[in-house]
Amino acid sequence: MVKLDKIYTRAGDGGKTRLATGELVDKWSTRIEANGAVDETNCMVGAARLSTAGDFILDPMLSRIQNDLFDLGADLSTPASGAVKFEPLRILPAQVERLEREIDMLNADLAPLTSFVLPAGSPLATSLHLARATCRRAERLIAKLSHEQPGAVSPAALHYANRLSDLLFVAARWANAKAGGDVLWVPGKNR
């Protein structure tokens, strides 16, 4: 259970922060950068939800994703290779599988792509594209951490970030389909 009675502790004033294990790390370490990008993704998903009021498909989906992103942050905050005195919270394969089912469900009614899609269209789709781009950065940083420190990231954490960026892309297309369609890239249009 999380209990925060004081918001500022001054512990990070020297450029360090603590992992869930208590280990001190630099705030610019790849692990903390990845966790920060996950937090930014969560904020972007929250901003997209401002446009989902009354939507009984996307809003509950995005709500679950926001909670999962906190799980992902907890996963990244607890190195996979290290002694912990508690059961670490990890992203589970079932969470990745749920994203895959949701991608398939949203994608079922969409026309196949014939061009790349510009991150534009309806306000909801544009917000989801921004969340997708932020999630891709988180994914790159999680992959970098996994490469720099083999075994330091649970495999499902990287899988989740990859599927989530796919889901956010399909969700943006789905939102645009309800609002007139995707905005397609036209190669060389403005030469």
C-alpha positions in Angstrom: 0.0 0.0 0.0 1.3 3.5 -0.9 1.1 6.1 1.8 2.4 9.6 1.1 2.1 12.1 4.0 4.7 14.5 2.8 5.2 15.4 -0.9 8.7 16.9 -0.7 11.5 15.1 1.0 14.5 16.9 -0.4 16.0 13.5 -1.0 16.4 14.2 -4.7 18.0 17.7 -4.3 21.4 16.2 -5.1 20.3 14.6 -8.4 19.7 11.1 -7.1 16.5 9.2 -6.6 15.6 5.9 -4.9 14.3 2.8 -6.6 11.8 0.6 -4.9 14.7 -1.5 -3.6 16.1 1.6 -1.8 19.1 1.8 -4.2 20.1 5.3 -5.0 20.5 6.1 -8.8 21.1 9.2 -10.8 18.0 10.9 -12.0 19.4 10.9 -15.5 19.9 7.1 -15.6 18.2 5.2 -18.3 15.9 3.5 -15.8 14.7 6.8 -14.5 14.4 8.3 -18.0 12.3 5.3 -19.0 10.1 5.6 -15.9 9.7 9.3 -16.6 8.6 8.6 -20.2 6.1 6.1 -18.9 4.7 8.8 -16.6 4.5 11.3 -19.5 2.7 8.6 -21.5 0.2 8.3 -18.6 -0.3 12.1 -18.6 -0.9 12.1 -22.4 -3.5 9.2 -22.0 -5.2 11.3 -19.3 -5.3 14.3 -21.6 -6.8 12.2 -24.4 -9.5 11.0 -22.0 -10.8 14.6 -21.8 -12.3 13.8 -25.2 -13.7 10.4 -24.3 -16.6 11.4 -22.0 -19.6 9.2 -22.8 -17.5 6.8 -24.9 -18.1 3.3 -23.5 -15.4 1.7 -25.5 -12.3 3.9 -25.4 -12.7 5.6 -22.0 -12.8 2.4 -19.9 -9.9 1.0 -22.1 -7.8 4.1 -21.5 -8.7 4.1 -17.8 -7.3 0.5 -17.5 -4.2 1.6 -19.4 -3.6 4.5 -17.0 -3.6 2.0 -14.1 -1.4 -0.4 -16.0 1.1 2.4 -16.7 1.5 2.8 -12.9 2.1 -0.9 -12.8 4.7 -0.5 -15.5 6.3 2.3 -13.5 6.4 0.1 -10.4 7.9 -2.7 -12.5 10.7 -0.4 -13.8 11.3 0.9 -10.3 12.1 -2.6 -9.1 15.1 -4.0 -10.9 14.6 -7.6 -12.1 18.1 -8.5 -11.0 18.4 -7.6 -7.3 17.4 -8.6 -3.9 14.0 -7.3 -2.8 12.3 -7.9 0.5 8.8 -7.8 -1.1 7.0 -9.3 -4.0 7.7 -6.9 -6.9 4.8 -5.7 -9.0 5.4 -6.8 -12.5 3.6 -6.4 -15.8 2.0 -9.7 -16.6 1.7 -11.4 -20.0 -2.1 -11.3 -19.5 -1.9 -7.4 -19.5 -0.1 -7.6 -22.9 -2.7 -10.1 -24.2 -5.5 -7.8 -23.2 -4.0 -5.0 -25.2 -3.7 -7.4 -28.2 -7.4 -8.3 -27.9 -8.3 -4.6 -27.7 -6.2 -3.8 -30.7 -7.9 -6.5 -32.7 -11.3 -5.3 -31.6 -10.7 -1.6 -32.5 -9.0 -2.6 -35.8 -11.7 -4.9 -36.9 -13.9 -2.1 -38.3 -11.1 0.0 -39.8 -10.2 0.0 -43.5 -6.7 -1.3 -44.3 -4.0 1.4 -44.5 -3.0 2.5 -48.0 -0.7 5.3 -46.8 1.0 6.4 -43.6 -1.3 8.4 -41.3 -0.5 11.9 -40.2 -0.9 12.6 -36.5 -3.9 14.7 -37.1 -7.7 14.6 -37.4 -10.1 14.8 -34.5 -9.0 16.3 -31.2 -9.2 12.8 -29.6 -7.2 11.2 -32.4 -4.5 13.9 -32.2 -4.2 13.4 -28.5 -3.9 9.6 -28.9 -1.2 10.1 -31.5 0.7 12.3 -29.1 0.3 9.6 -26.4 1.6 7.1 -29.0 4.7 9.1 -29.8 5.4 9.5 -26.1 4.9 5.8 -25.5 7.3 5.0 -28.3 10.0 7.1 -26.5 9.2 5.1 -23.3 9.5 1.9 -25.3 12.9 2.9 -26.8 14.2 3.8 -23.3 13.0 0.5 -21.8 14.7 -1.4 -24.7 17.9 0.6 -24.1 17.8 -0.2 -20.4 17.3 -3.9 -21.2 20.3 -3.8 -23.6 22.5 -1.8 -21.2 21.6 -4.1 -18.2 20.6 -7.5 -19.5 18.0 -9.0 -17.1 17.3 -5.7 -15.5 13.8 -5.4 -17.1 11.0 -7.9 -17.0 10.3 -9.1 -20.5 6.6 -8.3 -20.3 7.4 -4.6 -19.5 9.0 -4.1 -22.9 6.2 -6.1 -24.6 3.6 -4.0 -22.8 5.1 -0.7 -24.0 5.3 -2.0 -27.6 1.7 -3.2 -27.6 0.5 0.0 -26.0 2.0 2.2 -28.7 0.3 -0.1 -31.3 -3.0 0.2 -29.4 -2.8 4.0 -29.2 -2.2 4.2 -33.0 -5.2 2.0 -33.7 -7.3 3.9 -31.2 -6.4 7.2 -33.0 -7.4 5.6 -36.3 -10.6 4.4 -34.6 -11.4 7.8 -33.3 -10.7 9.4 -36.7 -13.0 6.8 -38.4 -15.8 8.1 -36.2 -15.0 11.7 -37.1 -14.5 11.6 -40.9 -11.4 9.5 -41.4 -7.6 9.5 -41.1 -5.5 12.3 -42.5 -3.2 10.5 -44.9 0.4 11.4 -45.8 0.8 12.4 -49.5 4.5 11.9 -50.4 6.0 15.0 -52.0 2.7 16.9 -51.9 4.3 20.3 -51.2 7.4 20.1 -53.4 
